Amino acid sequence: MSMSLVWLGWTLVLAVAHLFLTSAACRRQDGVQWATGNRDGETPHYTGLAARMRRAQANLQETLPIFIGAVLLAHVAGKDGALVAWGAGLYFFGRLLYVPAYAFGWGAVRSLIWGGSIVGLFLILLGLI
């Protein structure tokens, strides 16, 4: 398996872990009873850590389809070289560091980390050209 596919696999593991971390933060505010109910009422207004985790998860969901598509396209097209692997690794580590940076409210650092993950995406796309 190519290195970029390995990074893709780890990024998917990260996405699932992020889902569970966000869910846990939200359950601390809305309680298990609300989560296991039919949720017909108004959605709880999350604050603090839960709100930050939800925003971080939404941010991951914005770029994850692009990452998946670009890595798979590079693999299928036979352009899965070093540039794509470096880009995929940079994206993964950027997304990994983004979670605690957002959770702890490190605004400027969070933005730099996000920028690094976007550079990773651009490297993958550049590798496709």
C-alpha positions as CSV (number, residue, x, y, z in Angstrom):
1,M,0.0,0.0,0.0
2,S,1.3,3.5,-0.9
3,M,2.2,5.9,1.8
4,S,-0.6,8.3,0.8
5,L,-3.1,5.6,1.2
6,V,-1.7,4.8,4.7
7,W,-2.1,8.5,5.6
8,L,-5.7,8.4,4.2
9,G,-6.4,5.4,6.5
10,W,-5.0,7.2,9.5
11,T,-7.0,10.3,8.6
12,L,-10.2,8.2,8.6
13,V,-9.3,6.8,12.0
14,L,-8.8,10.4,13.2
15,A,-12.2,11.4,11.8
16,V,-13.9,8.6,13.8
17,A,-12.0,9.6,16.9
18,H,-12.9,13.2,16.4
19,L,-16.6,12.2,16.1
20,F,-16.4,10.3,19.5
21,L,-14.5,13.2,21.2
22,T,-17.1,15.7,19.9
23,S,-19.9,13.5,21.0
24,A,-18.5,13.1,24.5
25,A,-18.1,16.8,24.9
26,C,-21.7,17.4,23.8
27,R,-23.0,14.7,26.1
28,R,-21.5,16.5,29.1
29,Q,-23.8,19.4,28.3
30,D,-27.0,17.8,27.0
31,G,-26.9,14.6,28.9
32,V,-27.4,11.0,27.7
33,Q,-31.1,11.2,28.1
34,W,-31.4,13.9,25.4
35,A,-29.0,12.0,23.2
36,T,-30.9,8.7,23.4
37,G,-34.3,10.4,23.0
38,N,-36.2,11.2,19.8
39,R,-34.7,14.7,19.6
40,D,-38.0,16.3,18.6
41,G,-37.3,19.4,20.7
42,E,-35.0,22.3,20.1
43,T,-31.3,21.3,19.6
44,P,-29.2,22.2,22.7
45,H,-27.1,25.3,22.4
46,Y,-23.5,24.2,23.0
47,T,-20.9,26.4,24.6
48,G,-17.3,26.1,25.6
49,L,-15.5,22.9,24.7
50,A,-18.5,21.2,23.1
51,A,-19.1,24.2,20.8
52,R,-15.4,24.3,19.8
53,M,-15.3,20.6,19.2
54,R,-18.4,20.8,16.9
55,R,-16.8,23.7,14.9
56,A,-13.6,21.7,14.6
57,Q,-15.5,18.7,13.4
58,A,-17.4,20.7,10.9
59,N,-14.1,22.2,9.6
60,L,-12.7,18.7,9.1
61,Q,-15.9,17.7,7.2
62,E,-15.3,20.6,4.8
63,T,-11.9,19.4,3.6
64,L,-12.1,15.6,4.2
65,P,-13.9,14.8,1.0
66,I,-11.4,16.8,-1.1
67,F,-8.6,15.0,0.7
68,I,-10.1,11.6,0.1
69,G,-10.9,12.3,-3.5
70,A,-7.4,13.8,-4.3
71,V,-5.5,10.9,-2.6
72,L,-7.7,8.2,-4.4
73,L,-7.4,10.0,-7.7
74,A,-3.6,10.2,-7.4
75,H,-3.5,6.5,-6.6
76,V,-5.7,5.5,-9.5
77,A,-3.9,7.8,-11.9
78,G,-0.5,6.4,-11.0
79,K,0.7,9.7,-9.7
80,D,1.0,8.6,-6.1
81,G,4.6,9.8,-5.6
82,A,6.6,11.5,-2.9
83,L,4.8,14.9,-3.3
84,V,1.4,13.3,-2.8
85,A,2.7,11.3,0.2
86,W,4.2,14.4,1.8
87,G,1.0,16.3,1.2
88,A,-1.1,13.5,2.7
89,G,1.1,13.3,5.7
90,L,1.1,17.1,6.2
91,Y,-2.7,17.1,5.9
92,F,-3.0,14.3,8.5
93,F,-0.7,15.9,11.1
94,G,-2.3,19.3,10.5
95,R,-5.8,17.8,11.2
96,L,-4.4,15.9,14.2
97,L,-3.0,19.0,15.8
98,Y,-6.0,21.0,14.8
99,V,-8.2,19.1,17.3
100,P,-6.4,20.1,20.5
101,A,-5.6,23.6,19.1
102,Y,-9.3,24.3,18.6
103,A,-10.4,22.5,21.8
104,F,-8.1,24.6,23.9
105,G,-8.9,27.8,22.1
106,W,-5.5,28.5,20.6
107,G,-6.8,30.9,17.9
108,A,-3.7,32.0,16.1
109,V,-1.9,28.7,16.4
110,R,-5.1,26.9,15.2
111,S,-5.1,29.1,12.1
112,L,-1.5,28.3,11.4
113,I,-2.1,24.6,11.8
114,W,-5.1,24.8,9.5
115,G,-3.0,26.5,6.9
116,G,-0.5,23.7,7.1
117,S,-3.2,21.1,6.4
118,I,-4.3,23.2,3.4
119,V,-0.7,23.3,2.1
120,G,-0.9,19.5,2.4
121,L,-4.0,19.5,0.2
122,F,-2.3,21.7,-2.4
123,L,0.8,19.4,-2.5
124,I,-1.5,16.5,-3.3
125,L,-3.3,18.4,-6.0
126,L,0.1,19.6,-7.3
127,G,1.2,16.0,-7.5
128,L,-1.8,15.3,-9.7
129,I,-0.7,17.8,-12.3
